[in-house]
């Protein structure tokens, strides 16, 4: 599924929304933000359950673009 998403195009459009922001924490990458929503909808989980699933599953982390597994 990760191969079918044009992550670079999404990231360019997503990043434009934050180019002038000087306050708050830096934005997460588009792949993490959109990918997490895709996981949440696919698994039909709450926000909290989605975070737990991502923390526990190296395949989901790979989908989100992480280079290595991290708990």
C-alpha positions in Angstrom: 0.0 0.0 0.0 2.9 2.4 0.8 4.2 2.0 -2.8 0.9 3.3 -4.2 0.9 6.7 -2.4 2.7 9.6 -4.0 4.3 10.6 -0.7 6.7 13.2 -2.2 3.8 15.0 -3.9 1.7 14.9 -0.7 4.7 16.2 1.4 5.2 19.2 -0.9 1.6 20.3 -0.7 1.4 19.5 3.0 4.6 21.5 3.8 3.3 24.6 2.1 0.7 24.9 4.9 3.4 25.3 7.5 6.1 27.4 5.8 5.3 30.6 7.7 4.6 29.1 11.1 6.9 30.5 13.8 5.0 29.2 16.8 4.4 25.8 18.2 6.1 22.5 17.6 7.4 21.5 14.2 4.8 19.7 12.0 5.0 15.9 11.6 5.7 14.7 8.1 2.8 14.3 5.8 3.5 10.6 5.6 3.2 10.2 9.4 0.1 12.5 9.6 -1.8 11.1 6.6 -0.5 7.5 7.1 -1.7 7.5 10.7 -5.2 8.6 9.6 -5.2 5.9 7.0 -4.2 3.3 9.6 -6.9 4.6 12.0 -9.6 4.3 9.4 -8.5 1.0 8.1 -8.4 -0.6 11.6 -11.4 1.4 12.8 -9.6 2.3 16.0 -9.6 5.4 18.3 -6.7 7.8 18.3 -5.2 6.2 21.4 -5.6 2.7 20.0 -4.0 3.8 16.7 -0.9 5.1 18.6 -0.6 1.9 20.4 -0.9 -0.2 17.2 1.8 1.9 15.6 4.1 1.6 18.6 3.7 -2.2 18.6 3.8 -3.0 14.9 7.0 -2.6 12.8 5.0 -3.0 9.6 2.9 0.1 10.5 6.0 2.0 11.3 7.5 1.0 7.9 4.3 2.2 6.2 4.8 5.6 8.0 8.3 5.9 6.6 10.3 5.1 9.8 13.7 3.7 8.9 13.9 1.3 11.9 11.6 -0.1 14.5 11.2 2.0 17.6 8.9 1.2 20.6 
